[in-house]
Amino acid sequence: MNLNEIRSQLSDPARLMRLSREQKEELIALVERKQQIASRTKIRTYYPEVGPLARDKYTKHMEFFEAGQKHRERLMLAANRVGKTEGVGGYEMALHLTGQYPSWWKGRRFNHAIKAWAAGDTGKTVREILQSKLLGPVGSWGTGLIPGDSISRIVRGTGGVADTVEIVYVRHVSGQDSMLIFKSYDQRREAFQGTEQDVIWLDEEPSLEIYVECLMRTMTNNGMLMLTFTPLYGMSEVVLQFLPDGQLPKDTNDIAGRYIVMATWDDAPHLSKEAKDELWRSLPPFQRDARSKGIPQLGAGAIYPVPESDLLVAPFAIPLHWPRGYGMDIGWNNTAAVWGALDREHDILYLDSEYKRGQAEPSIHTAAIKARGDWVPGFIDPASRGRSQKDGSQLLNDYKQLGLQLQLADNGVESGLYAVWNRMSTGRLKVFRSMQQWLAEFRLYRRDEKGRVVKDNDHLMDCTRYLESRLARMVVKPPTRQGVQYEKPVSAWS
């Protein structure tokens, strides 16, 4: 009895009733055999050509696969539940181990058996996630992404975690066996030293030292390194390898040989709106950007543990009656300014413009700042009262003489940080989406393990604090009549 006959019998209850006992037993055996074959060729059900889960709907997944053709290092920085472990890392690993690439595959191909590692954060999670995805549950090995008939041999683990696998030998279409070794980060860096590997897959974020060791294992033989994780550790050293300055590069095609794909819940057709809404409600606010969008979130280490989605607004024309001002931070390596406007009715501060430039004369900075309105008052770092790096004159006086309307800001660091955080957390600070340099600093702004503010790439953050400290001194643009300006600006709180 062939497959079409089975379908015919099952679709017609009357015909099913007329079968003899022997025919029914044959039908049952065939159905069970079909189910067994299907369970041991699970990978064939992925990315069909048509249907609600068709591969053309998984554009981020396809982008990641195709990038492997040119890039040795790839990162899928993704939200939870988008399929980055099973549908991306596990799927591609199984293809390379077997050499059984689908006809539509545009990624890299190995025409020989490979040596590979698959690693996660602990031995327990490697067993429960990576081992299970690739091999199937304990007792049902061969029902995972690696086709059952392609598994030549399994070597059990000898560590402290029960039911673990250390090595899997997988038959490649070339006739040789590929070898996959499972590892975990808790084995420490030394466990990742050794021989060269063709493919290394790191699921969950590794430490920088493990990442570097794995990279070294793939360098001499043109191997590849795949990373798939949700960035719960924020702008870590590994994330910054792929996100220079804390933001997605304009050209993701080549970041020193690296490639990054960021995937959100909206890139996963298998997630319904109801599922996404339920997941959103269950997440702590400070983790929502990381878990739903794959945006690195600093969590407990952040100065401002507020999702950037709560801050960002589309740019709009600032009403003329809103007071304006800017915070300014000066120095030879970087001089920066952040402009804001205050909606007095709702006590909401809108940050709408930014400036940041290094190694330029005060006259250059002054021209850029005046271009945004020479009547706008600026609130400057009190440290500007020190000596300038060029001619010994006071920088504050330099800028005043060049025509900037400057006042000293309050530089109480902790009180200023609290004031900004309080405004953010109560919805009273909004940031124009165009403020990309501000966002880059915001994502990196954190405390070290001793609780100290990390003073690196934080000039616009300092400007924001200076501005917040002097909201009462912001002014409304003076009205004009036939080109004649009235006498003086109006204070924010008059």
C-alpha positions as CSV (number, residue, x, y, z in Angstrom):
1,M,0.0,0.0,0.0
2,N,1.5,3.3,-1.1
3,L,1.2,6.8,0.5
4,N,-1.7,7.8,-1.8
5,E,-3.6,4.6,-0.9
6,I,-3.1,5.4,2.8
7,R,-4.5,8.9,2.4
8,S,-7.5,7.5,0.5
9,Q,-8.3,4.9,3.2
10,L,-8.0,7.4,6.0
11,S,-10.1,10.0,4.3
12,D,-13.0,7.6,3.7
13,P,-14.4,6.0,7.0
14,A,-16.7,3.7,5.0
15,R,-13.8,2.2,3.1
16,L,-11.8,1.9,6.3
17,M,-14.5,-0.2,7.9
18,R,-14.5,-2.6,4.9
19,L,-10.8,-3.4,5.3
20,S,-9.9,-6.9,6.6
21,R,-8.0,-7.2,9.9
22,E,-4.8,-7.9,8.0
23,Q,-5.3,-4.8,5.8
24,K,-5.9,-2.7,8.9
25,E,-2.8,-4.0,10.6
26,E,-0.8,-3.2,7.4
27,L,-2.3,0.3,7.4
28,I,-1.4,0.9,11.0
29,A,2.1,-0.3,10.4
30,L,2.5,1.9,7.4
31,V,1.2,5.0,9.3
32,E,3.6,4.2,12.2
33,R,6.5,3.8,9.8
34,K,5.6,7.1,8.1
35,Q,5.5,8.9,11.4
36,Q,8.8,7.3,12.4
37,I,10.4,8.5,9.2
38,A,9.0,12.0,9.6
39,S,10.3,12.2,13.2
40,R,13.8,11.2,12.1
41,T,13.8,13.7,9.2
42,K,12.5,16.8,11.1
43,I,14.8,19.2,9.3
44,R,12.9,18.7,6.0
45,T,9.9,20.4,7.5
46,Y,11.7,23.7,7.9
47,Y,11.3,26.7,5.6
48,P,8.7,25.3,3.0
49,E,8.2,27.2,-0.2
50,V,4.6,28.0,0.5
51,G,2.3,28.3,3.5
52,P,2.0,30.5,6.6
53,L,5.6,29.6,7.6
54,A,7.1,29.8,4.2
55,R,10.8,30.8,4.0
56,D,10.1,34.1,2.2
57,K,8.4,35.3,5.4
58,Y,11.6,34.6,7.4
59,T,13.7,37.3,5.8
60,K,16.1,37.8,8.7
61,H,16.8,34.1,8.9
62,M,17.5,33.9,5.2
63,E,19.8,37.0,5.5
64,F,21.8,35.3,8.2
65,F,22.2,32.1,6.2
66,E,23.2,33.9,3.0
67,A,25.8,36.1,4.8
68,G,27.8,32.9,5.6
69,Q,28.9,32.8,2.0
70,K,31.1,35.9,2.5
71,H,31.6,36.4,6.2
72,R,33.4,34.1,8.7
73,E,31.8,35.7,11.8
74,R,28.1,36.2,12.0
75,L,25.9,37.2,14.9
76,M,22.1,37.0,15.1
77,L,21.3,39.4,17.9
78,A,17.7,38.6,18.3
79,A,14.6,38.7,20.5
80,N,13.5,35.7,22.4
81,R,11.2,33.2,20.6
82,V,12.2,34.2,17.1
83,G,13.8,30.8,16.3
84,K,17.5,31.9,16.6
85,T,18.6,28.7,18.3
86,E,16.6,26.0,16.5
87,G,15.7,27.7,13.3
88,V,19.0,29.4,12.7
89,G,22.0,28.0,14.6
90,G,20.8,24.4,14.9
91,Y,19.4,24.3,11.4
92,E,22.6,25.6,9.8
93,M,24.8,23.4,11.9
94,A,22.8,20.2,10.9
95,L,23.2,21.2,7.2
96,H,27.0,21.6,7.5
97,L,27.3,18.3,9.4
98,T,25.4,16.3,6.8
99,G,26.1,18.3,3.6
100,Q,22.4,17.8,2.8
101,Y,21.7,21.4,1.7
102,P,18.3,22.3,0.3
103,S,18.1,23.4,-3.3
104,W,17.3,27.0,-2.2
105,W,20.3,27.3,0.1
106,K,22.4,30.5,-0.7
107,G,24.8,30.2,2.3
108,R,28.1,28.6,2.5
109,R,28.5,24.9,1.7
110,F,31.1,22.3,2.8
111,N,31.8,19.6,0.3
112,H,33.7,17.6,2.9
113,A,33.0,16.3,6.4
114,I,33.6,18.9,9.0
115,K,34.8,19.3,12.6
116,A,32.5,21.5,14.7
117,W,31.7,22.7,18.2
118,A,28.3,23.7,19.6
119,A,28.5,25.6,22.9
120,G,26.2,27.2,25.5
121,D,26.5,28.7,28.9
122,T,26.3,25.6,31.2
123,G,26.4,21.8,30.8
124,K,22.8,21.6,31.9
125,T,21.5,24.2,29.3
126,V,23.7,22.6,26.6
127,R,21.9,19.2,27.3
128,E,18.5,20.7,27.5
129,I,18.7,23.1,24.5
130,L,21.5,22.4,22.0
131,Q,21.7,18.6,22.5
132,S,17.9,18.3,22.5
133,K,17.5,20.5,19.4
134,L,20.1,18.6,17.4
135,L,19.6,15.0,18.6
136,G,16.1,15.0,20.1
137,P,15.2,14.1,23.7
138,V,17.2,11.5,25.7
139,G,15.8,8.1,24.7
140,S,14.7,9.4,21.3
141,W,17.9,10.4,19.7
142,G,17.6,10.9,16.0
143,T,14.4,12.9,16.2
144,G,16.1,16.3,16.3
145,L,17.5,18.4,13.5
146,I,20.2,15.9,12.6
147,P,18.4,13.2,10.6
148,G,18.4,10.0,12.5
149,D,19.8,7.9,9.7
150,S,22.8,10.3,9.4
151,I,24.0,9.7,13.0
152,S,26.9,7.2,12.9
153,R,27.8,7.2,16.6
154,I,27.2,9.0,19.9
155,V,29.8,9.3,22.6
156,R,28.3,10.0,26.1
157,G,29.6,12.7,28.3
158,T,31.6,11.9,31.4
159,G,31.0,15.1,33.3
160,G,28.8,15.8,36.3
161,V,25.6,16.4,34.3
162,A,23.6,13.3,33.6
163,D,22.5,12.2,30.1
164,T,24.8,14.4,28.3
165,V,26.5,13.8,24.9
166,E,30.1,14.8,24.3
167,I,30.6,13.9,20.7
168,V,28.4,13.0,17.8
169,Y,29.6,11.5,14.5
170,V,27.4,12.4,11.6
171,R,27.6,10.9,8.1
172,H,28.3,13.6,5.5
173,V,27.2,13.1,1.9
174,S,30.9,12.9,0.9
175,G,31.0,9.5,2.6
176,Q,33.1,10.6,5.6
177,D,31.9,11.4,9.1
178,S,31.6,14.9,10.5
179,M,32.4,15.3,14.2
180,L,30.4,17.6,16.5
181,I,31.6,18.3,20.1
182,F,29.3,19.9,22.7
183,K,31.0,22.4,25.0
184,S,29.9,24.8,27.7
185,Y,31.2,28.2,28.9
186,D,31.5,27.0,32.5
187,Q,34.3,24.7,31.3
188,R,36.2,28.0,31.0
189,R,38.5,29.3,28.3
190,E,41.0,26.4,28.5
191,A,38.4,24.0,27.2
192,F,38.2,26.0,24.0
193,Q,41.8,25.8,23.2
194,G,43.0,23.1,20.8
195,T,42.6,22.1,17.1
196,E,41.2,24.1,14.3
197,Q,37.4,23.8,13.7
198,D,35.4,24.3,10.5
199,V,32.2,25.5,12.3
200,I,31.7,26.8,15.8
201,W,28.2,27.7,17.0
202,L,27.9,29.8,20.2
203,D,24.3,29.9,21.5
204,E,23.9,32.4,24.3
205,E,26.5,35.1,24.8
206,P,30.1,34.0,25.7
207,S,32.8,35.9,27.5
208,L,35.2,37.9,25.3
209,E,38.0,35.4,26.1
210,I,36.0,32.4,24.9
211,Y,34.8,34.3,21.9
212,V,38.5,35.1,21.0
213,E,39.6,31.5,21.5
214,C,36.8,30.2,19.2
215,L,37.8,32.8,16.6
216,M,41.4,31.6,16.7
217,R,40.2,28.0,16.1
218,T,38.6,29.0,12.8
219,M,41.3,31.3,11.4
220,T,43.8,29.0,9.9
221,N,41.4,26.9,7.9
222,N,38.9,29.6,6.9
223,G,36.3,28.2,9.3
224,M,33.2,30.0,10.4
225,L,31.9,31.3,13.8
226,M,28.1,31.7,14.4
227,L,26.7,33.4,17.4
228,T,23.0,33.4,18.3
229,F,21.8,35.2,21.5
230,T,19.5,37.7,23.1
231,P,21.6,40.6,24.4
232,L,20.7,40.5,28.1
233,Y,24.1,41.6,29.2
234,G,23.8,44.9,27.3
235,M,26.7,46.5,25.5
236,S,29.1,43.8,26.4
237,E,32.6,43.5,24.9
238,V,31.3,40.8,22.6
239,V,28.3,42.8,21.4
240,L,30.6,45.8,20.8
241,Q,32.7,43.7,18.3
242,F,29.6,43.8,16.1
243,L,28.1,47.1,17.1
244,P,30.8,49.7,17.0
245,D,30.0,52.7,19.2
246,G,26.9,50.9,20.4
247,Q,24.8,51.2,17.2
248,L,24.2,49.3,14.1
249,P,26.7,50.3,11.4
250,K,25.4,51.9,8.3
251,D,27.0,49.2,6.3
252,T,26.5,45.8,7.9
253,N,28.2,44.0,5.1
254,D,31.6,44.2,6.6
255,I,32.6,45.1,10.1
256,A,36.1,43.8,10.0
257,G,34.8,40.6,8.5
258,R,31.8,40.4,10.8
259,Y,28.1,40.4,10.0
260,I,25.2,41.1,12.3
261,V,21.5,40.5,11.8
262,M,19.0,41.9,14.4
263,A,15.7,40.2,14.6
264,T,12.5,41.2,16.5
265,W,9.2,39.5,17.3
266,D,7.9,41.1,14.1
267,D,10.4,39.0,12.1
268,A,8.9,35.7,13.4
269,P,5.7,34.7,11.5
270,H,5.1,31.9,14.0
271,L,4.4,34.3,16.8
272,S,0.8,35.5,16.9
273,K,-0.2,39.0,18.1
274,E,-1.8,37.3,21.2
275,A,1.5,35.5,22.0
276,K,3.5,38.7,21.6
277,D,1.1,40.7,23.8
278,E,1.2,38.0,26.5
279,L,5.0,37.8,26.4
280,W,5.3,41.6,26.5
281,R,3.1,41.8,29.7
282,S,5.2,39.1,31.4
283,L,8.6,40.9,30.9
284,P,10.2,43.3,33.3
285,P,10.2,46.8,31.7
286,F,14.0,47.1,31.6
287,Q,14.3,43.8,29.6
288,R,11.6,44.5,27.1
289,D,13.8,46.0,24.4
290,A,16.3,43.1,24.6
291,R,13.8,40.3,24.7
292,S,11.3,41.7,22.1
293,K,13.7,43.5,19.7
294,G,17.2,42.2,20.4
295,I,18.3,45.7,21.4
296,P,21.1,45.4,24.0
297,Q,19.9,46.4,27.5
298,L,22.2,47.0,30.4
299,G,19.7,46.0,33.1
300,A,21.2,46.3,36.6
301,G,24.4,47.9,35.3
302,A,22.7,50.7,33.5
303,I,22.8,54.2,34.8
304,Y,19.3,54.7,33.3
305,P,17.5,51.3,33.3
306,V,14.7,52.6,31.1
307,P,13.8,51.0,27.7
308,E,14.8,53.3,24.9
309,S,11.4,52.6,23.3
310,D,9.9,54.5,26.3
311,L,12.0,57.6,25.4
312,L,12.0,57.9,21.6
313,V,9.5,60.0,19.7
314,A,9.3,61.0,16.0
315,P,10.8,64.5,15.4
316,F,8.3,67.4,15.2
317,A,8.4,71.2,15.0
318,I,9.1,72.7,18.5
319,P,6.3,75.2,19.4
320,L,7.7,78.7,19.6
321,H,6.4,79.3,23.1
322,W,8.4,76.4,24.6
323,P,11.6,77.4,26.4
324,R,14.9,76.3,24.9
325,G,18.4,75.6,26.2
326,Y,21.3,73.3,25.7
327,G,23.9,71.5,27.9
328,M,27.5,71.7,26.8
329,D,30.6,69.6,27.6
330,I,34.0,70.8,26.3
331,G,37.4,69.2,25.7
332,W,39.9,68.7,23.0
333,N,39.0,65.1,22.2
334,N,35.3,65.8,22.2
335,T,33.1,68.9,22.5
336,A,29.4,68.1,22.7
337,A,26.0,69.8,23.2
338,V,22.5,68.6,23.6
339,W,19.5,70.9,22.9
340,G,16.2,70.6,24.6
341,A,12.7,72.2,24.7
342,L,10.4,72.2,27.7
343,D,6.6,71.5,27.4
344,R,5.7,73.5,30.5
345,E,2.1,72.4,30.5
346,H,3.0,68.7,31.0
347,D,6.6,69.3,32.4
348,I,8.1,67.1,29.6
349,L,11.6,67.9,28.4
350,Y,12.2,67.0,24.7
351,L,15.8,66.5,23.5
352,D,15.7,67.4,19.9
353,S,19.3,68.1,18.6
354,E,22.9,67.1,19.3
355,Y,26.4,68.1,18.4
356,K,29.6,66.2,18.9
357,R,33.0,66.8,17.4
358,G,36.6,66.3,18.4
359,Q,39.9,68.1,17.9
360,A,38.6,71.4,16.6
361,E,39.1,75.0,17.6
362,P,36.4,76.8,19.8
363,S,35.5,78.9,16.8
364,I,34.4,75.8,14.9
365,H,32.3,74.5,17.7
366,T,30.8,78.0,18.3
367,A,29.7,78.3,14.7
368,A,27.9,75.0,14.8
369,I,26.2,75.8,18.1
370,K,25.1,79.3,16.9
371,A,23.5,77.8,13.8
372,R,20.9,76.3,16.1
373,G,20.0,79.7,17.5
374,D,22.4,82.2,18.9
375,W,19.8,83.4,21.5
376,V,19.6,79.9,23.1
377,P,21.3,79.8,26.5
378,G,23.9,77.0,27.2
379,F,24.7,75.4,30.5
380,I,28.3,74.3,30.6
381,D,30.5,72.0,32.6
382,P,31.9,73.9,35.6
383,A,35.3,72.3,34.8
384,S,35.5,74.7,31.9
385,R,36.8,77.2,34.4
386,G,40.1,75.4,34.2
387,R,42.9,76.2,31.7
388,S,42.4,75.4,28.0
389,Q,44.8,73.0,26.3
390,K,46.0,75.5,23.8
391,D,46.8,78.9,25.1
392,G,46.1,78.9,28.8
393,S,43.0,81.1,28.7
394,Q,39.8,80.0,30.4
395,L,37.6,78.1,28.0
396,L,34.4,79.5,29.5
397,N,35.6,83.0,28.6
398,D,36.8,81.9,25.2
399,Y,33.3,80.7,24.3
400,K,31.6,83.7,25.8
401,Q,33.8,86.0,23.8
402,L,32.8,84.1,20.7
403,G,29.2,85.0,21.4
404,L,27.7,82.0,23.2
405,Q,25.2,82.7,25.9
406,L,26.7,80.5,28.6
407,Q,26.0,79.8,32.3
408,L,27.6,77.3,34.7
409,A,25.6,74.1,35.2
410,D,25.2,72.2,38.4
411,N,27.8,69.4,38.3
412,G,26.5,67.3,41.2
413,V,26.9,63.9,39.6
414,E,24.7,61.6,41.6
415,S,22.0,64.2,42.2
416,G,22.1,65.0,38.5
417,L,21.9,61.3,37.5
418,Y,18.9,60.8,39.8
419,A,17.1,63.9,38.4
420,V,17.5,62.6,34.8
421,W,16.5,59.1,35.7
422,N,13.4,60.3,37.6
423,R,12.4,62.3,34.6
424,M,12.9,59.3,32.3
425,S,11.1,56.9,34.5
426,T,8.1,59.1,34.9
427,G,7.7,59.7,31.2
428,R,8.8,63.3,31.4
429,L,11.9,63.1,29.1
430,K,11.5,62.3,25.4
431,V,14.2,62.0,22.8
432,F,13.9,62.6,19.0
433,R,14.7,59.4,17.1
434,S,17.1,61.4,15.0
435,M,19.5,61.7,18.0
436,Q,21.6,58.7,17.0
437,Q,24.8,59.7,18.8
438,W,22.9,60.4,22.0
439,L,21.3,56.9,21.7
440,A,24.7,55.3,21.1
441,E,26.0,56.8,24.4
442,F,22.7,56.0,26.2
443,R,23.2,52.3,25.4
444,L,26.7,52.3,26.8
445,Y,26.2,54.5,29.8
446,R,26.8,52.2,32.8
447,R,28.5,51.6,36.1
448,D,31.4,49.3,36.6
449,E,31.5,46.4,39.1
450,K,32.4,48.9,41.9
451,G,29.4,51.1,41.2
452,R,31.4,53.9,39.5
453,V,30.2,55.7,36.4
454,V,32.2,54.5,33.4
455,K,33.7,57.7,32.1
456,D,34.1,56.7,28.4
457,N,32.0,58.0,25.5
458,D,29.6,59.8,27.8
459,H,29.8,63.5,26.7
460,L,26.2,63.8,25.5
461,M,25.1,62.1,28.7
462,D,26.9,64.7,30.7
463,C,25.3,67.4,28.5
464,T,21.9,66.0,29.3
465,R,22.6,66.2,33.0
466,Y,23.8,69.8,32.7
467,L,20.6,70.8,30.9
468,E,18.4,69.1,33.4
469,S,20.1,71.0,36.2
470,R,19.1,74.4,34.7
471,L,15.6,74.0,33.3
472,A,14.5,77.1,35.1
473,R,17.0,79.2,33.1
474,M,15.8,78.0,29.7
475,V,14.2,80.8,27.6
476,V,11.6,81.3,25.0
477,K,12.7,82.7,21.7
478,P,12.4,86.5,21.7
479,P,9.6,87.7,19.3
480,T,10.6,89.8,16.4
481,R,8.8,92.6,14.5
482,Q,10.0,93.7,11.2
483,G,13.4,92.3,11.9
484,V,13.7,94.1,15.3
485,Q,14.2,91.9,18.3
486,Y,12.5,92.7,21.6
487,E,14.8,93.4,24.5
488,K,15.2,90.1,26.3
489,P,14.2,86.5,26.3
490,V,11.5,85.2,28.5
491,S,12.5,82.8,31.3
492,A,11.1,79.3,31.4
493,W,9.2,79.8,34.7
494,S,8.2,83.5,34.4
